[in-house]
């Protein structure tokens, strides 16, 4: 199996980065070919910009999607983007490791998606969702948060972390990935001393063991269900008797306002 691990954490010694390195070690031990990329170490530029496209189709008005497709077809994408696209296409399993910042992923990872999910190369009007170019491949988010688990639950003060991760989950499914349920680690905090630090270390050590055991049995990892094309009408609205899998695609806008799902 070919595995691609993308890490978006600015501290190489962070627990999140450590989990990424442990995942790489484990898959390599199993005989997989592992490629690891740390976006911060690579100094990845997350901002899409006209200056990256040297053979513009339209020299007056910059249309990012149009230029992405144009440069993809000419095989003249920016060198770093071309390399990342090739890494994505060659991998059977994608792991994204990042901290949960301001109720989402770090800007550098969002920018990575903006630039690397190239229109024409990674998706187009005929290749999306269950028919995406990454069909048959799997993706997993491994996310650390400083807040405790209770605060990030369905009835928590900070909101349901699992649902707040819908944007990257949906984006990856949009290009064809089968999405594994995210692996969430709460209460990862710095600045602790004494007994509190010791207790956290014991907790984190246990999470590492659990994470590794889950990766060993990754074929048994739960997959997030999504609606398929046949669940929608011609106007792209959900058919009356189609199932609901999230509060983001539903029949009635009031269905998910109160109580846990």
Secondary structure, 3 states (H helix, E strand, C coil): CEEEEEEECCCCCCHHHHHHHHHHHHHHHCCCEEEEEECCCCCCCCCCCHHHCCCCCCCCCCCHHHHHHHHHHCCCCCHHHHHHHHHHHHCCEEEEEEECECCECCHHHHHHHHHHCCECCCEECCECHHHCCCCCCEEEEEEECCCCCHHHCCCCCCCCHHHHCHHHHHHHHHCCCEEECCEEECCCCCCCCHHHHHHHHHHHHHHHHHHHHHHHCHHHCCECCCCCHHHECCCCCECCCCCCCECCECCCCCCCCCCCC
